[in-house]
Amino acid sequence: MTLIKSISGIRGTIGGPVGQGLTPLDVVKYAAAYGTWVMMQPTAARTVVIGRDARISGAVVSQLVAATLQGLGLDVVDLGLSTTPTVEMAVTAKQAAGGIILTASHNPKQWNALKLLNADGEFLSDAAGQQVLAIAESEDFDFAPVTKLGQYTTDDDFLAQHIAAVVALPLVDVAAVRARNFRVVVDAVNSSGGFAVPKLLAALGVTTVEKLHCEPTGDFAHNPEPLPEHLRDIAKVLEKGSFDLGIVVDPDVDRLALVSENGEMFGEEYTLVAVADYVLGALGGGNTVSNLSSTRALRDVTERRGGQYAAAAVGEVNVVTKMKETGAVIGGEGNGGIIYPELHYGRDALVGIALFLTHLAKSGLTTSRLRASYPSYFISKNKIELTPEIDTDEVLVQMEKRYANQPVNTIDGVKIEFDKEWVHLRKSNTEPIIRIYAESESNSTADYLAQKIIADIKEIIAVKA
């Protein structure tokens, strides 16, 4: 059993002893801590929006969260089965004090989580998250008397408002999409995307949609993280040659992966690259942001369009902060997360789909040809396990010194750049591991760079021993 407490929320496996899994008592404890934090904020708003993905434990967790917030005296608006970006948008639309999304994102079905939002519909800052965790540890809760319990209401229509807002965006061209008469396959891993994505496609004028794993039962048909090795079913459908595009979303619909008409993966990293290229081209330039572990291709596309690229520490809240600092017109993460501020500051697969289909329609290309128009990079993902007594922070310091003659970024671990190649080292917050990502224009070179860094780390450890 696992329970992970972080600034962005509480994630764990369902069941087990209290404090070791996401049990009902743990759900109540952290919902009460978040609700208490909300009531400490300088706002008159006393409403919290909640929504969930379709995972099996969702209804039980949702009921516990809603009742706990009501017990504190907070009103609850429940969107029911929904998406992460839909809840984020609902927080601001309803002028709520915050929101809780009940989803463990790409984790398997035995997991669930409370993802916590502020009044802007964005994930909590580090400071706010630490406050929530401190309140939970102290269990300093003050529940309301019976005459001041919060109210509970539902809203099953907000997804329609979300889709309407996407379709109304100036850079979404419904007429162009409809004219291409796209034939699309959707894999929604039996979660909320199973109804959200087809509704969006209908609003965009896409009439031929093959639904794959779109029953929102929460019984995931495959590993829900949209990586190539998990997408064999949709690839086989596309290989037959009857469709133009495959669309894959994770359970809470904030990550978007695309599959070309020939069954080849477009590449999660290139979801953001392609959408950003379209947005920058339509706007005549602009700034972009992604995290340090994302492909250099976004920087290449941005600079080609006359804009400036900036890198943020890993994590959506860090990317959003950097986007605001730089006035970025689009940003996100290499895991298929698109953040388009014209709509809202949150990863949103629905807006990503609409912008990508517009781009594909206007380009006149097939999906595979569009992918081939971008610079190709390959990322090698590795890790090195250390013994608990090894000081991982000191290892990273020594790596920074060793490569002092290269451009080095230390805002999140150590990122070392070699012309168009880079290596990013990040320590795990939960175990003695250093994750090592390397990117190059060839798989073999990326693997070589990663292994060279691993060898350097082992040498540093041997010297310290």
Summary of the structure (lengths in Angstrom):
residues: 465
radius of gyration: 22.3
end to end distance: 33.8
largest distance: 67.1
contacts: 1714
relative contact order: 0.10
helix: 40%
strand: 23%
